[in-house]
Amino acid sequence: MRGNAVRALRAVNDVLATTTKAAVVVAVAVMLVSLGAQVVMRYVFGQALSWSEELALLLFSWIVLLMTALGVREGYHVRMDLVAEHLPRRVAAVLAHAIQVSVIVTGAFLIRHGWRYFIETRGSVSAAIAYPIELLHLAAPVTGVLIASFALERLLDPVPREQVER
């Protein structure tokens, strides 16, 4: 039963991670185009665009948060193994589980408080583009869901996916 649940969670997370990666690529491309247009318009034509910096800030915020979630999934966050290397295997496993639980709690914090902030700022619009500001603030709870889901997968199945696929 547990094995099936872990496989199902891994399959869902595979889709979430692939979708997140694609969204990040698109966001980076749009951000770079808008910033490039800003540079060209300002220095070639002497006219600054009113919307490009605001769009870049929105996209950059999403990119950073989504990449944070992907970092949890892929395990490429900085960590120090200095202490864990010298602990008995069982204690090191407990420590690894405690770390994943704390990451899940962090994801839950982002979900709860990010959603509250999203609700509190409903109806506001950005200054230059006038997009709904909720679009910016939705990044925190979305990231929280991804972080919690990815950390739960690591908690239930601490064997790296790369080793499973071999």
C-alpha positions, 0 to 999 in steps of 0.5 A: 500500500505504501509503495503504491502511494509513494509511486503515485506521489512520485508520478504527480510530482513528476508532472508538477516538476515538469510543468514548473520547469516549463513555466520557469523557462517561459517566464525567464524568456518573457522576462529577458525579452521585456528587459531587452525591450526596455534597454533598447527603448531607453538607450536607442529611442530615448523612451522608457517603457512604463511596464517592462520593469514591473513585468520583470519583477512579477516574473522574477518573483515567480521564477525565484520561488518556483526554482526554490521548490524545484531545488527541494525536489531535485535536492540541489539546495546547499546543505552541510553534511559535516555533522551527518557524516559522523553520526551513526547511520540510524541517527543520520536517518532520523536527522534526514527525516527531521529536515524533511519534516521541517521543509514540509512545515516551511511549505505549509507556512508558505501556503497558510500565510501566502494564502492569507496575504493573497486574500488580504490584497484582493482587488489591488492592482499593480501601478504600471500594468494594472494587473491584479496584484493577487497574481504576484502574491499567489506565488507564495502559496503555490510554491508552498504546495510544491515544496510540501509535496516534493518534501513529502516525497523525499520523506516517504522515499528518501532514496534519490530518484536517480538510483530508483531509475537505474 
